[in-house]
């Protein structure tokens, strides 16, 4: 009896730990700089005033009439009314609650397919991988609806009770207007229909009887497609998921394969993804062994394998295709893998001789899993002010403090456009400034022509002549830019403009800079707010004092990078040293310091790069940079060795290929 109470208490504690980890990962303050949340809220406001927001590139002055299918308009309305009711804090709470509900439901289903302990063990990497998409996005509705439909379809498959399928119609009707992942619901029901038809066909050997037995399921499937036409774009809206992934003229990180991105950045979720794929494969090996041992055919068409194998293939492919799909892959992996592993019970259930000490076994597993969660929790919060991948921003609800300072500065000083802004920041500017000002661009690549990005937006930042040409064409008066934009063209642009007397810097904060055209109309603003070297350092020091739970290192790294772009390398050096004093093995800072010294002290640069590599920062970009340094030192063999190492990590690395080809030509 006492043992049962202990096990019950451990179950409660472990379940609370699962919810606690989910809460911790999603409870991070909102940084609007690179999010599209602002635009969603503005959509919810403007849709009552102008229906063009559904069909056109509504907020931009560069391509205002470019056709655009607003496929997430209903999410905007929901976000807008939540925002009106309780502001950004209530939006944070809403996002967290949906995440908790989603995790709870998929955990419940995994428990039903296996048991509590196996599900609790397997859900840990699932919760961690969900950190890939924690921001407040329409996607959160898709996670919930995917899990709900998955549950309903499994209930139907077990009971053949059609009452569970009726719920698919209202869900699909709402889902298609919330987020583009709505097609996942259609895919799941089509897979169930396919499974039923094949199973019945095998048994009856007649296509006619097969269709006759499942007419109602066929009608419901068709009805799901019909209700999905109830969107502002009708058939175009239904087919939109198959048209959206086209060449935009702009590379989108979230649409890149994790295998491609792992060579460009540090992302622990990619490693977890690989682990989950291995776990999934092993679970199917276990299932296959069980089928052999119990003398059952693996493909026995008993209503199990067709559905789950179809799901496995689809979601594994989806995850390999784009990193944004990692959370949905992880959610579906949990019940599938849990059920596969649990099938092993069929072999050992009557073999008590395998269990040497039942009391130890029964208590050791729950205690082990509980300790695992305690360790995971402590690991997650081990350094809230340091280099924590899963807790990048400050813990808390609502906006990061002082987020609206640049907006207040804009309004208090009656600044005016036309504005040139970067891709990520456009949605926030639309939220803040529309209809007072329109934006240059925002992070909806499908809302602009590919030529806009290839011929206008990127050339303006990469080529000085193009900047002069298009800034004159659009009569640009103000640059409103995120200095955290890591694209090469943005960094080149900021480096040039921050040292350009024609565009004086008048404001900057943790994320953004504002520069204004040096003309007679802006003379008073420039005289009052122009930031020189002394003011720049004062402001940097003031911003460095900002503290909070989580994200401190990111703040310091961003300020150091801004100082580097501004030309104040000594300030960047001080910031890096400050981080390394407390965290001498911080690989990001070690690498950044190496880049800082690359053109001034090559020996120091190589030293820091090697330390970064020893700390685990083994990216092709590091080896490429080291190769350039060795080349400049006339150590050609070592340079070639570095570039060859870069190619070993990523055989498609264009920089390494270029450098090696150049070296081959020059060393002939």
C-alpha positions in Angstrom: 0.0 0.0 0.0 2.8 2.4 0.9 4.6 1.5 -2.4 1.4 2.4 -4.3 1.2 5.8 -2.6 4.8 6.5 -3.4 4.3 5.6 -7.1 1.1 7.8 -7.2 3.1 10.7 -5.7 5.9 10.2 -8.2 3.4 10.1 -11.1 1.9 13.4 -9.9 5.4 15.0 -9.5 6.6 13.8 -12.9 3.5 15.0 -14.6 3.9 18.4 -12.9 7.5 18.4 -14.0 6.5 17.8 -17.6 4.1 20.8 -17.4 6.8 22.8 -15.5 9.4 22.3 -18.2 6.8 23.2 -20.9 5.9 26.3 -18.9 9.5 27.3 -18.5 10.3 27.0 -22.2 7.3 29.0 -23.3 7.3 31.5 -20.5 9.7 34.0 -22.1 9.1 37.6 -22.7 8.2 38.8 -26.2 10.8 40.5 -28.3 8.9 42.1 -31.2 11.9 42.9 -33.2 12.0 39.7 -35.4 8.4 38.4 -34.9 5.3 38.7 -37.0 3.0 38.9 -34.0 2.6 42.7 -34.4 1.3 42.2 -37.9 -1.2 39.5 -36.8 -2.6 41.9 -34.2 -2.8 44.7 -36.8 -4.6 42.2 -39.2 -7.2 41.6 -36.5 -7.8 45.3 -36.1 -7.7 46.3 -39.8 -9.9 43.4 -41.1 -13.0 45.2 -39.9 -12.0 48.4 -41.7 -10.5 47.2 -45.0 -10.9 43.8 -46.5 -7.9 44.4 -48.8 -5.8 43.1 -45.9 -7.0 39.6 -46.9 -5.9 39.9 -50.5 -3.1 42.4 -51.0 0.4 43.3 -49.6 -1.5 45.7 -47.4 1.2 47.4 -45.3 4.0 48.1 -47.8 4.5 51.1 -50.0 6.9 49.3 -52.3 4.5 46.7 -53.7 1.1 47.5 -52.3 -0.9 45.8 -55.0 1.0 42.5 -55.1 -1.6 39.7 -54.5 -1.4 38.0 -51.2 -3.6 35.3 -49.7 -3.9 36.0 -46.0 -4.3 32.4 -44.8 -4.1 33.2 -41.0 -6.6 36.1 -40.7 -8.6 34.4 -38.0 -5.6 34.0 -35.8 -5.1 37.8 -36.1 -8.6 38.4 -34.9 -8.1 36.1 -31.9 -4.8 37.7 -31.1 -6.3 41.2 -31.5 -9.2 40.6 -29.1 -6.9 38.9 -26.5 -4.5 41.9 -26.9 -7.5 44.4 -26.3 -8.5 42.4 -23.3 -5.2 42.0 -21.5 -2.4 43.2 -23.7 0.8 41.3 -24.4 0.8 39.6 -21.0 -2.5 37.9 -21.7 -1.2 36.8 -25.1 1.7 35.2 -23.3 -0.6 33.4 -20.9 -2.8 32.2 -23.8 0.2 30.9 -25.7 1.5 29.0 -22.6 -2.0 27.5 -21.9 -2.3 26.2 -25.5 1.2 24.7 -25.2 0.4 23.0 -21.9 -2.9 21.6 -23.2 -1.2 20.3 -26.4 1.6 18.5 -24.4 -1.0 17.1 -21.9 -3.1 15.7 -24.6 -0.3 14.0 -26.5 1.1 12.7 -23.3 -2.3 11.2 -22.4 -2.5 9.5 -25.7 1.0 8.1 -25.4 0.1 6.7 -22.0 -2.9 5.0 -23.5 -0.7 3.4 -26.1 1.9 2.3 -23.6 2.1 3.2 -19.9 2.8 6.3 -17.8 6.5 5.6 -17.3 7.4 4.9 -20.9 5.5 8.0 -22.1 7.1 10.1 -19.4 10.6 9.0 -20.4 9.9 9.7 -24.1 8.2 13.0 -23.8 11.3 14.8 -22.4 13.0 15.3 -25.8 9.6 16.2 -27.3 9.1 19.1 -24.8 12.7 20.3 -25.4 12.3 20.2 -29.2 9.1 22.3 -29.0 11.4 25.2 -27.9 12.1 25.6 -31.6 8.8 27.5 -32.0 7.8 29.1 -28.7 6.9 32.5 -30.0 3.3 33.6 -30.2 2.3 32.4 -33.7 -0.8 31.0 -35.5 1.2 27.7 -35.5 0.2 27.1 -31.8 -3.3 26.4 -33.0 -2.1 23.8 -35.4 -0.2 21.9 -32.7 -3.3 21.7 -30.7 -5.7 20.8 -33.5 -3.2 18.2 -34.9 -3.1 16.4 -31.5 -6.9 16.6 -31.1 -7.6 15.2 -34.6 -5.0 12.5 -34.0 -6.9 11.6 -30.8 -10.3 11.6 -32.5 -9.2 9.5 -35.4 -7.6 6.9 -33.1 -10.8 6.7 -31.1 -12.7 6.0 -34.3 -10.2 3.4 -35.4 -10.6 1.5 -32.2 -14.4 1.9 -31.8 -15.6 2.5 -35.4 -17.9 5.0 -33.8 -18.6 7.9 -36.2 -19.5 10.4 -33.5 -15.7 11.0 -33.1 -15.4 12.0 -36.8 -18.3 14.6 -36.7 -15.9 16.9 -34.6 -13.5 17.0 -37.6 -15.9 19.2 -39.6 -16.0 22.3 -37.2 -12.2 21.8 -36.4 -11.3 21.8 -40.1 -13.6 24.8 -40.8 -11.8 26.9 -38.1 -8.3 25.5 -38.8 -8.1 26.5 -42.4 -8.6 30.1 -41.4 -6.1 30.0 -38.6 -3.0 28.5 -40.0 -1.6 26.9 -43.2 -1.0 23.6 -41.4 -4.7 22.9 -41.8 -3.8 20.4 -44.5 -2.4 18.0 -41.8 -6.0 17.3 -40.6 -7.0 16.4 -44.2 -4.0 14.2 -44.5 -4.8 12.3 -41.3 -8.4 11.6 -42.2 -7.4 10.5 -45.8 -4.8 8.2 -44.2 -7.5 6.6 -42.0 -9.8 6.2 -45.1 -7.0 4.6 -47.0 -6.2 2.3 -44.2 -9.9 1.2 -43.9 -10.3 0.7 -47.6 -7.1 -1.4 -48.0 -7.9 -3.5 -44.9 -11.5 -4.2 -46.1 -10.2 -4.9 -49.6 -7.8 -7.5 -48.3 -10.5 -9.2 -46.3 -13.3 -9.0 -48.9 -11.3 -9.1 -52.1 -13.9 -6.7 -53.6 -13.5 -3.0 -54.2 -17.3 -2.5 -54.3 -17.8 -4.1 -50.9 -14.9 -2.1 -49.6 -16.4 1.2 -50.6 -19.9 0.1 -49.5 -18.7 -0.6 -45.9 -17.1 2.8 -45.5 -19.5 5.1 -47.4 -20.0 7.2 -44.3 -16.3 7.6 -43.8 -15.9 8.6 -47.4 -18.7 11.2 -47.1 -17.1 12.7 -43.9 -13.7 12.9 -45.7 -15.3 14.7 -48.6 -17.1 17.0 -46.2 -13.9 17.9 -44.5 -12.5 19.1 -47.9 -15.8 20.9 -48.7 -15.8 22.8 -45.4 -12.2 23.7 -46.0 -13.4 25.8 -49.0 -15.0 28.1 -46.5 -12.2 30.6 -46.4 -11.8 34.0 -48.1 -9.8 32.5 -51.0 -12.0 29.4 -51.6 -10.2 26.8 -53.8 -7.0 28.9 -53.8 -7.0 28.8 -50.0 -7.5 25.1 -49.9 -4.6 24.6 -52.3 -2.4 27.3 -50.8 -0.1 24.9 -48.8 1.0 23.4 -52.1 1.8 26.8 -53.7 3.4 28.7 -50.8 6.8 27.0 -51.0 8.1 28.6 -54.1 11.2 30.7 -54.9 10.8 34.0 -53.1 14.1 35.6 -53.9 14.8 35.5 -50.2 16.1 32.6 -48.2 13.9 31.7 -45.2 15.7 29.9 -42.3 12.6 28.2 -41.0 12.0 26.5 -44.4 15.6 25.1 -44.5 16.4 21.5 -43.7 17.9 20.9 -40.3 20.7 18.9 -41.9 21.6 22.0 -43.9 21.4 24.4 -41.0 23.4 22.3 -38.6 26.5 23.3 -40.5 25.6 27.0 -40.2 24.6 27.4 -36.7 24.5 25.9 -33.2 21.0 24.4 -32.7 20.7 21.7 -30.1 17.2 20.8 -31.3 18.8 19.4 -34.5 20.7 16.9 -32.3 17.5 16.1 -30.4 15.7 15.6 -33.7 18.4 13.0 -34.8 18.0 11.2 -31.5 14.2 11.1 -31.9 14.6 9.7 -35.4 16.9 6.9 -34.0 14.5 6.2 -31.2 11.7 5.9 -33.8 13.7 3.5 -35.9 14.6 1.4 -32.9 10.9 1.3 -31.8 10.0 -0.2 -35.2 12.8 -2.7 -34.9 11.3 -3.7 -31.5 7.9 -4.0 -33.1 9.2 -6.1 -35.9 10.9 -8.5 -33.4 7.7 -8.7 -31.4 5.8 -9.6 -34.6 8.3 -12.3 -35.4 8.3 -13.7 -31.8 4.5 -13.7 -31.6 4.3 -15.2 -35.1 2.4 -12.3 -36.6 3.0 -10.7 -39.9 4.4 -7.2 -39.7 2.0 -6.0 -42.4 -1.0 -7.8 -41.0 -3.5 -5.1 -42.2 -5.2 -5.2 -38.8 -5.7 -1.4 -38.7 -2.4 -0.6 -37.0 0.5 -0.5 -39.3 -0.9 1.3 -42.3 -1.9 4.4 -40.3 1.1 4.7 -38.1 3.7 3.8 -40.7 2.1 6.4 -43.0 2.3 9.0 -40.3 5.9 8.1 -39.5 7.0 8.4 -43.1 5.2 11.7 -43.6 6.3 13.4 -40.4 9.9 12.2 -40.7 10.1 13.5 -44.2 8.5 16.8 -43.1 11.1 17.3 -40.4 14.0 16.6 -42.7 12.4 19.0 -45.2 12.1 22.1 -43.0 13.3 22.9 -39.4 9.9 24.6 -38.7 8.3 21.1 -38.8 10.4 19.7 -35.9 7.7 20.3 -33.2 4.9 18.5 -35.2 7.3 15.7 -35.9 8.1 15.4 -32.2 4.5 15.5 -31.1 3.6 12.6 -33.5 6.7 10.6 -32.6 5.8 10.3 -29.0 2.7 8.1 -29.2 4.0 6.1 -32.2 7.4 5.2 -30.5 5.7 4.6 -27.1 3.3 2.1 -28.6 6.0 0.4 -30.6 8.2 -0.1 -27.5 5.3 -1.2 -25.4 4.5 -4.0 -27.7 7.6 -5.7 -26.2 5.5 -6.5 -23.2 3.8 -9.2 -25.2 7.1 -11.2 -25.1 7.9 -10.8 -21.4 4.4 -10.7 -19.8 4.5 -14.4 -19.0 8.2 -14.7 -18.3 8.6 -13.6 -14.6 12.0 -15.2 -14.5 13.3 -12.1 -16.3 12.4 -10.0 -13.3 14.9 -10.7 -10.5 13.5 -8.3 -7.9 10.0 -7.0 -8.5 10.1 -4.4 -5.7 13.3 -2.9 -7.0 12.1 -2.9 -10.6 8.7 -1.3 -9.7 10.2 1.5 -7.7 13.6 2.1 -9.5 12.0 3.0 -12.8 9.7 5.7 -11.3 12.5 7.1 -9.2 14.9 7.1 -12.1 12.5 9.0 -14.3 11.7 11.5 -11.5 15.5 12.1 -11.0 15.8 12.6 -14.8 13.2 15.4 -14.7 14.9 17.1 -11.7 18.2 17.0 -13.5 16.6 18.3 -16.7 15.0 21.1 -14.9 18.3 22.1 -13.2 20.1 21.8 -16.5 17.6 24.1 -18.1 17.9 26.8 -15.5 21.6 26.2 -14.8 22.6 29.6 -16.1 19.7 31.9 -16.7 21.9 34.9 -17.3 24.4 33.0 -19.4 24.5 31.1 -22.7 21.3 29.1 -22.4 20.0 27.9 -25.8 16.5 27.1 -24.5 16.0 30.3 -22.6 17.2 33.0 -24.9 15.0 35.8 -23.7 14.0 36.9 -20.2 11.6 34.7 -18.3 8.2 36.4 -17.8 5.1 37.5 -19.5 4.4 40.2 -22.0 6.9 42.4 -23.7 10.6 42.7 -22.9 11.0 45.9 -20.9 11.5 49.1 -22.9 10.4 47.4 -26.1 8.3 50.4 -27.2 11.1 52.9 -26.6 11.9 53.3 -30.3 8.2 53.8 -31.0 8.0 56.5 -28.4 11.1 58.2 -29.7 9.6 58.2 -33.2 6.3 59.7 -32.1 7.7 62.1 -29.5 9.9 63.7 -32.2 7.4 63.6 -35.0 9.7 61.6 -37.2 8.4 60.7 -40.7 9.2 58.4 -43.6 9.4 57.1 -46.1 11.1 54.4 -43.9 13.7 51.9 -45.0 13.5 48.9 -42.7 14.8 45.3 -42.7 12.9 42.2 -43.4 12.3 41.0 -39.8 11.3 44.3 -38.3 8.6 45.1 -40.9 5.7 43.4 -39.1 6.4 45.3 -35.8 6.6 48.6 -37.7 3.3 47.8 -39.3 1.8 47.2 -35.9 3.3 50.4 -34.5 3.0 52.9 -37.3 0.2 51.9 -39.8 -1.7 53.8 -41.1 0.6 56.7 -40.2 3.5 55.2 -42.1 3.8 52.3 -44.5 6.7 49.9 -44.4 9.4 49.0 -47.0 9.3 45.3 -46.4 8.1 42.7 -43.9 8.7 39.0 -43.2 6.0 37.7 -45.6 8.2 36.7 -48.6 5.1 35.4 -50.4 3.6 39.0 -50.3 6.4 40.4 -52.5 7.6 39.5 -56.0 10.9 37.5 -56.1 12.4 40.4 -58.2 11.7 42.8 -55.3 14.2 40.9 -53.1 16.8 40.0 -55.8 16.8 43.3 -57.6 15.9 45.9 -55.0 15.9 44.9 -51.3 19.2 42.9 -51.1 21.1 45.1 -53.6 20.2 48.2 -51.7 22.2 46.8 -48.8 25.0 45.1 -50.6 25.8 47.7 -53.3 26.4 51.4 -52.5 25.3 52.5 -56.0 22.0 50.6 -55.6 21.5 52.2 -52.2 21.9 55.7 -53.7 19.6 54.8 -56.6 16.7 53.3 -54.7 16.9 55.5 -51.7 16.4 58.4 -54.1 13.7 56.6 -56.0 11.7 55.9 -52.8 12.7 59.3 -51.2 13.9 57.5 -48.1 14.0 59.8 -45.1 14.5 57.4 -42.2 16.3 54.1 -41.6 14.6 52.0 -39.0 16.6 48.8 -38.7 17.3 45.8 -36.5 21.0 45.7 -35.7 20.5 42.0 -34.7 19.9 41.1 -38.4 22.6 38.5 -39.2 22.3 38.4 -43.0 25.5 39.4 -44.8 23.8 42.1 -46.8 22.3 43.6 -43.6 25.7 43.6 -41.8 27.3 45.2 -44.8 24.6 47.8 -44.9 24.8 48.7 -41.2 28.6 48.9 -41.3 28.4 51.4 -44.1 25.5 53.5 -42.8 26.7 53.7 -39.2 29.8 55.4 -40.5 28.0 57.5 -43.1 27.7 61.3 -42.3 24.7 61.4 -44.7 22.8 59.2 -42.4 23.5 60.2 -38.8 22.6 57.8 -36.0 20.0 59.4 -33.7 18.8 56.4 -31.7 19.7 52.8 -30.8 18.7 50.3 -28.2 19.2 46.5 -27.6 17.7 45.7 -30.9 17.2 48.6 -33.2 18.9 51.7 -34.7 17.3 54.8 -36.2 19.2 56.9 -38.7 17.9 59.9 -40.5 18.8 61.6 -43.7 21.1 64.6 -43.3 19.2 67.4 -44.9 17.8 70.8 -44.0 14.4 69.4 -42.9 16.0 67.1 -40.3 18.6 69.6 -39.1 17.0 70.2 -35.7 16.5 66.5 -35.0 20.1 65.8 -35.9 21.5 68.6 -33.8 19.5 67.4 -30.8 20.0 63.6 -31.0 23.1 62.8 -33.1 25.1 60.1 -31.5 28.9 60.6 -31.6 31.6 58.2 -30.3 31.3 59.5 -26.7 27.5 59.2 -26.6 27.6 55.8 -28.2 29.9 54.4 -25.5 27.7 56.0 -22.8 24.6 54.4 -24.2 26.3 51.0 -24.6 27.4 51.1 -20.9 23.9 52.0 -19.9 22.3 49.2 -21.9 24.8 46.7 -20.5 23.4 47.4 -17.0 20.0 45.9 -18.0 19.5 42.7 -16.1 16.9 40.1 -15.7 16.3 36.4 -15.5 17.5 34.9 -18.8 19.0 36.3 -21.9 21.8 38.4 -20.4 24.5 37.0 -22.6 22.5 37.6 -25.7 22.1 41.3 -24.7 25.9 41.6 -24.3 26.7 39.8 -27.5 24.3 42.0 -29.5 25.8 45.2 -28.0 29.3 44.0 -28.8 28.3 43.2 -32.4 26.7 46.7 -32.8 29.9 48.2 -31.4 31.9 46.3 -34.0 29.7 47.4 -36.8 29.9 51.0 -35.5 33.7 50.8 -35.7 34.3 50.8 -31.9 36.1 47.5 -31.7 37.6 48.3 -28.3 34.1 48.4 -26.8 33.3 45.1 -28.4 36.5 43.7 -27.0 35.6 44.8 -23.4 32.2 43.2 -23.6 33.6 39.9 -24.9 36.2 39.9 -22.1 33.4 40.6 -19.5 31.6 37.4 -20.7 34.7 35.3 -20.8 35.7 36.3 -17.3 32.7 34.4 -16.0 32.4 31.8 -18.8 35.9 31.1 -20.2 34.5 28.3 -22.4 31.6 30.2 -23.9 32.0 29.0 -27.5 29.9 31.8 -29.1 31.9 34.5 -27.4 35.2 32.8 -28.2 34.3 32.6 -31.8 33.1 36.2 -31.9 36.4 37.4 -30.3 38.3 35.5 -33.0 36.4 37.3 -35.7 37.1 40.6 -33.9 40.9 40.1 -34.0 40.9 38.6 -37.6 42.1 41.8 -39.3 44.3 43.2 -36.5 45.9 40.4 -34.4 45.9 37.2 -36.3 47.7 35.2 -33.6 45.1 36.1 -31.1 42.3 35.4 -33.6 43.6 31.9 -34.2 44.0 31.3 -30.5 40.4 32.2 -29.8 39.1 30.2 -32.8 40.9 27.1 -31.6 39.4 27.6 -28.1 36.0 27.9 -29.7 36.6 24.7 -31.6 37.7 22.9 -28.4 34.5 24.1 -26.8 32.4 22.5 -29.5 31.9 25.4 -32.0 32.9 23.3 -35.1 31.2 25.1 -37.9 32.6 25.5 -41.5 32.5 29.3 -41.1 35.2 29.1 -38.4 37.5 26.9 -40.5 37.0 29.1 -43.5 38.0 32.2 -41.5 41.0 30.4 -40.1 42.0 29.4 -43.6 42.0 33.1 -44.7 44.1 34.0 -41.7 46.7 31.3 -42.5 46.7 32.3 -46.1 47.5 35.9 -45.2 50.3 34.5 -43.0 51.6 32.7 -46.1 51.0 29.3 -44.4 49.3 27.9 -47.5 49.3 24.3 -46.5 47.6 25.0 -43.2 45.1 27.3 -45.0 44.2 24.5 -47.4 43.8 22.1 -44.4 41.3 24.5 -42.8 39.2 24.7 -46.0 39.3 21.0 -46.5 38.1 20.5 -42.9 35.2 22.9 -43.6 34.3 20.7 -46.6 34.4 17.6 -44.5 31.8 19.1 -42.2 29.7 20.4 -45.1 30.6 19.0 -48.5 28.4 21.7 -50.1 30.1 24.7 -48.5 30.6 27.2 -51.4 33.1 29.4 -49.5 35.5 26.5 -48.9 35.2 25.3 -52.5 35.9 28.8 -53.7 38.9 29.3 -51.5 40.4 25.9 -52.5 39.9 26.6 -56.2 41.6 30.0 -55.8 44.5 28.4 -53.9 44.9 25.8 -56.6 45.1 28.5 -59.3 47.5 30.8 -57.3 49.8 28.0 -56.2 50.4 26.5 -59.7 
